[in-house]
């Protein structure tokens, strides 16, 4: 891979429960093609692509006749795998990032460290059982799958909200923008690893 070329991850993961294909470019321009069978999840992933300035092609076919759990979690996992692949050895990136995102009355914080240490801390009580057609409790399973597969430390916190739609949207936008900064190349670090440990 060229040092300044686009960083791309391509993953196809097939289980008895889901079939998920992802192509993620970290150096994109916010273009997307997303289809998961869950319209509200599509909406959130499209936000991630646009606010992260990624290019994202994602197609998921899951056992939605059981429920949405397998599909939502596996989309998180495969997105995390694609991110990890696209990052390669992580030389020259910012590594960590955070963002505070308002969406009208809602306010969400995301902090991301691409440390290789998977950990999700999410404190975001969503009042509604469903947001659009998405079962709200699965949002945490999505981010859990992502953090585990990406080897990322992800903190998400909802500080304020009335509308559940706004709350979830603010969380995904904050996540995308924190991630955008974390994966961005730091021109001063050049090919240095953003760690003194010697491994990330
Ligand atoms: Mn919306």
py3Dmol code that shows the C-alpha trace and the ligand (Angstrom):
import py3Dmol

protein = """\
ATOM      1  CA  UNK A   1       0.000   0.000   0.000  1.00  0.00           C
ATOM      2  CA  UNK A   2       1.262   3.447  -0.852  1.00  0.00           C
ATOM      3  CA  UNK A   3       1.926   5.564   2.167  1.00  0.00           C
ATOM      4  CA  UNK A   4      -0.503   8.237   1.023  1.00  0.00           C
ATOM      5  CA  UNK A   5      -2.954   5.996  -0.853  1.00  0.00           C
ATOM      6  CA  UNK A   6      -6.510   5.385   0.301  1.00  0.00           C
ATOM      7  CA  UNK A   7      -6.782   2.959   3.190  1.00  0.00           C
ATOM      8  CA  UNK A   8      -9.386   0.353   2.398  1.00  0.00           C
ATOM      9  CA  UNK A   9     -10.796  -2.606   4.307  1.00  0.00           C
ATOM     10  CA  UNK A  10     -12.863  -5.305   2.615  1.00  0.00           C
ATOM     11  CA  UNK A  11     -14.543  -8.015   4.633  1.00  0.00           C
ATOM     12  CA  UNK A  12     -17.093 -10.676   3.820  1.00  0.00           C
ATOM     13  CA  UNK A  13     -18.335 -12.580   6.863  1.00  0.00           C
ATOM     14  CA  UNK A  14     -20.818 -15.390   6.562  1.00  0.00           C
ATOM     15  CA  UNK A  15     -22.399 -17.333   9.414  1.00  0.00           C
ATOM     16  CA  UNK A  16     -25.536 -19.427   9.791  1.00  0.00           C
ATOM     17  CA  UNK A  17     -27.241 -16.237  10.985  1.00  0.00           C
ATOM     18  CA  UNK A  18     -25.965 -13.455   8.774  1.00  0.00           C
ATOM     19  CA  UNK A  19     -24.058 -12.623   5.613  1.00  0.00           C
ATOM     20  CA  UNK A  20     -22.332  -9.247   5.771  1.00  0.00           C
ATOM     21  CA  UNK A  21     -20.145  -7.609   3.155  1.00  0.00           C
ATOM     22  CA  UNK A  22     -18.316  -4.368   3.800  1.00  0.00           C
ATOM     23  CA  UNK A  23     -15.974  -2.175   1.828  1.00  0.00           C
ATOM     24  CA  UNK A  24     -14.728   0.760   3.851  1.00  0.00           C
ATOM     25  CA  UNK A  25     -12.385   3.491   2.679  1.00  0.00           C
ATOM     26  CA  UNK A  26     -11.057   5.692   5.448  1.00  0.00           C
ATOM     27  CA  UNK A  27      -9.958   8.285   2.916  1.00  0.00           C
ATOM     28  CA  UNK A  28     -13.275   8.667   1.179  1.00  0.00           C
ATOM     29  CA  UNK A  29     -15.633  11.532   0.518  1.00  0.00           C
ATOM     30  CA  UNK A  30     -18.755  10.496   2.387  1.00  0.00           C
ATOM     31  CA  UNK A  31     -20.239   8.253  -0.294  1.00  0.00           C
ATOM     32  CA  UNK A  32     -22.296   5.275   0.760  1.00  0.00           C
ATOM     33  CA  UNK A  33     -24.366   2.350  -0.335  1.00  0.00           C
ATOM     34  CA  UNK A  34     -25.957   0.703   2.685  1.00  0.00           C
ATOM     35  CA  UNK A  35     -28.562  -2.010   2.943  1.00  0.00           C
ATOM     36  CA  UNK A  36     -29.124  -4.031   6.117  1.00  0.00           C
ATOM     37  CA  UNK A  37     -32.843  -4.750   5.971  1.00  0.00           C
ATOM     38  CA  UNK A  38     -33.285  -2.379   8.927  1.00  0.00           C
ATOM     39  CA  UNK A  39     -34.024   1.057   7.562  1.00  0.00           C
ATOM     40  CA  UNK A  40     -33.063   3.021  10.661  1.00  0.00           C
ATOM     41  CA  UNK A  41     -29.738   1.196  10.911  1.00  0.00           C
ATOM     42  CA  UNK A  42     -29.119   2.090   7.258  1.00  0.00           C
ATOM     43  CA  UNK A  43     -29.814   5.719   8.173  1.00  0.00           C
ATOM     44  CA  UNK A  44     -27.248   5.592  11.025  1.00  0.00           C
ATOM     45  CA  UNK A  45     -24.563   3.904   8.901  1.00  0.00           C
ATOM     46  CA  UNK A  46     -25.103   6.477   6.173  1.00  0.00           C
ATOM     47  CA  UNK A  47     -24.525   9.166   8.794  1.00  0.00           C
ATOM     48  CA  UNK A  48     -21.304   7.461   9.832  1.00  0.00           C
ATOM     49  CA  UNK A  49     -20.050   7.467   6.240  1.00  0.00           C
ATOM     50  CA  UNK A  50     -20.981  11.085   5.614  1.00  0.00           C
ATOM     51  CA  UNK A  51     -19.839  12.534   8.961  1.00  0.00           C
ATOM     52  CA  UNK A  52     -16.724  10.363   8.984  1.00  0.00           C
ATOM     53  CA  UNK A  53     -15.897  11.297   5.372  1.00  0.00           C
ATOM     54  CA  UNK A  54     -15.542   7.585   4.699  1.00  0.00           C
ATOM     55  CA  UNK A  55     -16.742   5.689   1.668  1.00  0.00           C
ATOM     56  CA  UNK A  56     -18.888   2.795   2.787  1.00  0.00           C
ATOM     57  CA  UNK A  57     -20.455  -0.074   0.881  1.00  0.00           C
ATOM     58  CA  UNK A  58     -22.302  -2.365   3.226  1.00  0.00           C
ATOM     59  CA  UNK A  59     -24.790  -5.129   2.483  1.00  0.00           C
ATOM     60  CA  UNK A  60     -26.184  -7.356   5.214  1.00  0.00           C
ATOM     61  CA  UNK A  61     -28.630 -10.229   4.938  1.00  0.00           C
ATOM     62  CA  UNK A  62     -29.600 -11.525   8.349  1.00  0.00           C
ATOM     63  CA  UNK A  63     -32.198 -13.710  10.018  1.00  0.00           C
ATOM     64  CA  UNK A  64     -34.526 -10.798  10.743  1.00  0.00           C
ATOM     65  CA  UNK A  65     -37.360 -13.314  11.059  1.00  0.00           C
ATOM     66  CA  UNK A  66     -35.766 -14.344  14.391  1.00  0.00           C
ATOM     67  CA  UNK A  67     -35.123 -10.770  15.503  1.00  0.00           C
ATOM     68  CA  UNK A  68     -32.677  -7.968  14.702  1.00  0.00           C
ATOM     69  CA  UNK A  69     -29.987  -8.983  17.170  1.00  0.00           C
ATOM     70  CA  UNK A  70     -27.697 -11.069  14.965  1.00  0.00           C
ATOM     71  CA  UNK A  71     -27.836  -8.587  12.112  1.00  0.00           C
ATOM     72  CA  UNK A  72     -27.132  -5.464  14.160  1.00  0.00           C
ATOM     73  CA  UNK A  73     -24.314  -7.051  16.164  1.00  0.00           C
ATOM     74  CA  UNK A  74     -22.689  -8.635  13.103  1.00  0.00           C
ATOM     75  CA  UNK A  75     -22.805  -5.388  11.140  1.00  0.00           C
ATOM     76  CA  UNK A  76     -20.877  -3.820  14.032  1.00  0.00           C
ATOM     77  CA  UNK A  77     -18.364  -6.670  14.012  1.00  0.00           C
ATOM     78  CA  UNK A  78     -17.741  -6.583  10.270  1.00  0.00           C
ATOM     79  CA  UNK A  79     -17.436  -2.796  10.248  1.00  0.00           C
ATOM     80  CA  UNK A  80     -14.848  -3.124  13.019  1.00  0.00           C
ATOM     81  CA  UNK A  81     -12.962  -5.800  11.085  1.00  0.00           C
ATOM     82  CA  UNK A  82     -12.940  -3.629   7.964  1.00  0.00           C
ATOM     83  CA  UNK A  83     -11.660  -0.671   9.962  1.00  0.00           C
ATOM     84  CA  UNK A  84      -8.875  -2.708  11.504  1.00  0.00           C
ATOM     85  CA  UNK A  85      -7.863  -4.021   8.098  1.00  0.00           C
ATOM     86  CA  UNK A  86      -7.927  -0.544   6.557  1.00  0.00           C
ATOM     87  CA  UNK A  87      -5.754   0.867   9.351  1.00  0.00           C
ATOM     88  CA  UNK A  88      -2.996  -1.676   8.789  1.00  0.00           C
ATOM     89  CA  UNK A  89      -0.080  -1.016  11.126  1.00  0.00           C
ATOM     90  CA  UNK A  90      -1.583   2.285  12.350  1.00  0.00           C
ATOM     91  CA  UNK A  91       1.600   4.216  11.701  1.00  0.00           C
ATOM     92  CA  UNK A  92       1.153   7.965  11.394  1.00  0.00           C
ATOM     93  CA  UNK A  93      -2.464   8.232  12.578  1.00  0.00           C
ATOM     94  CA  UNK A  94      -3.891  10.402  15.331  1.00  0.00           C
ATOM     95  CA  UNK A  95      -5.083   7.203  17.025  1.00  0.00           C
ATOM     96  CA  UNK A  96      -7.489   8.904  19.439  1.00  0.00           C
ATOM     97  CA  UNK A  97     -10.314  11.365  18.894  1.00  0.00           C
ATOM     98  CA  UNK A  98     -13.395  12.788  20.523  1.00  0.00           C
ATOM     99  CA  UNK A  99     -16.432  14.795  19.516  1.00  0.00           C
ATOM    100  CA  UNK A 100     -19.336  16.539  21.203  1.00  0.00           C
ATOM    101  CA  UNK A 101     -22.346  16.477  18.868  1.00  0.00           C
ATOM    102  CA  UNK A 102     -25.608  18.348  19.236  1.00  0.00           C
ATOM    103  CA  UNK A 103     -28.760  17.376  17.393  1.00  0.00           C
ATOM    104  CA  UNK A 104     -31.304  20.021  18.294  1.00  0.00           C
ATOM    105  CA  UNK A 105     -32.030  19.376  21.990  1.00  0.00           C
ATOM    106  CA  UNK A 106     -29.925  16.183  22.136  1.00  0.00           C
ATOM    107  CA  UNK A 107     -26.230  16.228  23.003  1.00  0.00           C
ATOM    108  CA  UNK A 108     -23.882  13.253  22.742  1.00  0.00           C
ATOM    109  CA  UNK A 109     -20.177  12.661  23.391  1.00  0.00           C
ATOM    110  CA  UNK A 110     -17.943  10.075  21.761  1.00  0.00           C
ATOM    111  CA  UNK A 111     -14.322   9.325  22.547  1.00  0.00           C
ATOM    112  CA  UNK A 112     -12.367   6.732  20.584  1.00  0.00           C
ATOM    113  CA  UNK A 113      -8.890   5.302  21.064  1.00  0.00           C
ATOM    114  CA  UNK A 114      -7.674   2.835  18.435  1.00  0.00           C
ATOM    115  CA  UNK A 115      -5.491   1.279  21.083  1.00  0.00           C
ATOM    116  CA  UNK A 116      -5.863  -2.392  20.202  1.00  0.00           C
ATOM    117  CA  UNK A 117      -7.629  -2.781  23.543  1.00  0.00           C
ATOM    118  CA  UNK A 118     -11.329  -3.472  22.939  1.00  0.00           C
ATOM    119  CA  UNK A 119     -13.552  -1.761  25.465  1.00  0.00           C
ATOM    120  CA  UNK A 120     -16.983  -0.171  25.184  1.00  0.00           C
ATOM    121  CA  UNK A 121     -18.348   2.169  27.816  1.00  0.00           C
ATOM    122  CA  UNK A 122     -21.796   3.346  26.817  1.00  0.00           C
ATOM    123  CA  UNK A 123     -24.109   5.388  28.958  1.00  0.00           C
ATOM    124  CA  UNK A 124     -26.986   6.399  26.736  1.00  0.00           C
ATOM    125  CA  UNK A 125     -30.405   5.599  28.057  1.00  0.00           C
ATOM    126  CA  UNK A 126     -32.873   5.651  25.154  1.00  0.00           C
ATOM    127  CA  UNK A 127     -36.438   5.879  26.394  1.00  0.00           C
ATOM    128  CA  UNK A 128     -38.138   4.395  23.354  1.00  0.00           C
ATOM    129  CA  UNK A 129     -38.086   0.626  22.837  1.00  0.00           C
ATOM    130  CA  UNK A 130     -37.780   1.193  19.106  1.00  0.00           C
ATOM    131  CA  UNK A 131     -36.290   4.017  17.114  1.00  0.00           C
ATOM    132  CA  UNK A 132     -37.836   3.825  13.684  1.00  0.00           C
ATOM    133  CA  UNK A 133     -37.721   0.095  12.944  1.00  0.00           C
ATOM    134  CA  UNK A 134     -34.573  -0.485  15.062  1.00  0.00           C
ATOM    135  CA  UNK A 135     -34.779  -2.121  18.485  1.00  0.00           C
ATOM    136  CA  UNK A 136     -33.083   0.506  20.628  1.00  0.00           C
ATOM    137  CA  UNK A 137     -31.254  -1.845  23.015  1.00  0.00           C
ATOM    138  CA  UNK A 138     -29.306  -3.260  20.052  1.00  0.00           C
ATOM    139  CA  UNK A 139     -27.437   0.003  19.560  1.00  0.00           C
ATOM    140  CA  UNK A 140     -25.157  -1.026  22.406  1.00  0.00           C
ATOM    141  CA  UNK A 141     -24.653  -4.450  20.783  1.00  0.00           C
ATOM    142  CA  UNK A 142     -23.645  -2.727  17.556  1.00  0.00           C
ATOM    143  CA  UNK A 143     -20.979  -0.641  19.289  1.00  0.00           C
ATOM    144  CA  UNK A 144     -19.871  -3.627  21.386  1.00  0.00           C
ATOM    145  CA  UNK A 145     -19.330  -5.656  18.198  1.00  0.00           C
ATOM    146  CA  UNK A 146     -17.494  -2.773  16.594  1.00  0.00           C
ATOM    147  CA  UNK A 147     -15.199  -2.111  19.571  1.00  0.00           C
ATOM    148  CA  UNK A 148     -14.329  -5.798  19.936  1.00  0.00           C
ATOM    149  CA  UNK A 149     -13.547  -6.341  16.252  1.00  0.00           C
ATOM    150  CA  UNK A 150     -11.755  -3.043  15.696  1.00  0.00           C
ATOM    151  CA  UNK A 151      -9.706  -3.357  18.870  1.00  0.00           C
ATOM    152  CA  UNK A 152     -10.983   0.040  19.852  1.00  0.00           C
ATOM    153  CA  UNK A 153     -11.786   1.721  23.124  1.00  0.00           C
ATOM    154  CA  UNK A 154     -15.107   3.486  22.573  1.00  0.00           C
ATOM    155  CA  UNK A 155     -16.856   5.716  25.078  1.00  0.00           C
ATOM    156  CA  UNK A 156     -20.336   6.976  24.258  1.00  0.00           C
ATOM    157  CA  UNK A 157     -22.428   9.162  26.450  1.00  0.00           C
ATOM    158  CA  UNK A 158     -25.775  10.803  25.924  1.00  0.00           C
ATOM    159  CA  UNK A 159     -25.769  13.995  27.956  1.00  0.00           C
ATOM    160  CA  UNK A 160     -29.197  15.254  27.064  1.00  0.00           C
ATOM    161  CA  UNK A 161     -32.154  14.329  24.883  1.00  0.00           C
ATOM    162  CA  UNK A 162     -35.891  14.420  24.457  1.00  0.00           C
ATOM    163  CA  UNK A 163     -36.371  12.807  21.051  1.00  0.00           C
ATOM    164  CA  UNK A 164     -35.035   9.241  20.806  1.00  0.00           C
ATOM    165  CA  UNK A 165     -34.390   9.788  17.092  1.00  0.00           C
ATOM    166  CA  UNK A 166     -32.219  12.800  17.873  1.00  0.00           C
ATOM    167  CA  UNK A 167     -30.495  10.970  20.711  1.00  0.00           C
ATOM    168  CA  UNK A 168     -29.422   8.035  18.563  1.00  0.00           C
ATOM    169  CA  UNK A 169     -28.495  10.247  15.650  1.00  0.00           C
ATOM    170  CA  UNK A 170     -26.328  12.444  17.892  1.00  0.00           C
ATOM    171  CA  UNK A 171     -24.559   9.338  19.218  1.00  0.00           C
ATOM    172  CA  UNK A 172     -23.751   8.004  15.737  1.00  0.00           C
ATOM    173  CA  UNK A 173     -22.631  11.398  14.459  1.00  0.00           C
ATOM    174  CA  UNK A 174     -20.391  11.956  17.478  1.00  0.00           C
ATOM    175  CA  UNK A 175     -18.958   8.460  16.991  1.00  0.00           C
ATOM    176  CA  UNK A 176     -18.287   9.080  13.286  1.00  0.00           C
ATOM    177  CA  UNK A 177     -16.537  12.389  13.897  1.00  0.00           C
ATOM    178  CA  UNK A 178     -14.444  11.050  16.769  1.00  0.00           C
ATOM    179  CA  UNK A 179     -13.437   8.118  14.571  1.00  0.00           C
ATOM    180  CA  UNK A 180     -12.712  10.422  11.652  1.00  0.00           C
ATOM    181  CA  UNK A 181     -10.157  12.288  13.739  1.00  0.00           C
ATOM    182  CA  UNK A 182      -8.695   9.115  15.256  1.00  0.00           C
ATOM    183  CA  UNK A 183      -8.011   7.484  11.866  1.00  0.00           C
ATOM    184  CA  UNK A 184      -6.761  10.671  10.197  1.00  0.00           C
ATOM    185  CA  UNK A 185      -3.099  10.871   9.365  1.00  0.00           C
ATOM    186  CA  UNK A 186      -0.977  13.106  11.525  1.00  0.00           C
ATOM    187  CA  UNK A 187       1.543  14.804   9.216  1.00  0.00           C
ATOM    188  CA  UNK A 188       3.961  15.380  12.092  1.00  0.00           C
ATOM    189  CA  UNK A 189       4.069  11.732  13.140  1.00  0.00           C
ATOM    190  CA  UNK A 190       4.579  10.613   9.518  1.00  0.00           C
ATOM    191  CA  UNK A 191       5.485   6.900   9.785  1.00  0.00           C
ATOM    192  CA  UNK A 192       5.810   6.865  13.557  1.00  0.00           C
ATOM    193  CA  UNK A 193       3.608   4.632  15.625  1.00  0.00           C
ATOM    194  CA  UNK A 194       1.337   6.778  17.849  1.00  0.00           C
ATOM    195  CA  UNK A 195       2.463   4.864  20.927  1.00  0.00           C
ATOM    196  CA  UNK A 196       5.603   4.600  23.036  1.00  0.00           C
ATOM    197  CA  UNK A 197       4.922   0.914  23.651  1.00  0.00           C
ATOM    198  CA  UNK A 198       6.085  -0.095  20.180  1.00  0.00           C
ATOM    199  CA  UNK A 199       2.887  -1.953  19.336  1.00  0.00           C
ATOM    200  CA  UNK A 200      -0.737  -1.046  18.818  1.00  0.00           C
TER     201      UNK A 200
END
"""
ligand_1 = """\
1
MN
Mn -32.561 11.418 11.148
"""
view = py3Dmol.view(width=600, height=400)
view.addModel(protein, "pdb")
view.setStyle({"model": 0}, {"cartoon": {"style": "trace"}})
view.addModel(ligand_1, "xyz")
view.setStyle({"model": 1}, {"stick": {}})
view.zoomTo()
view.show()
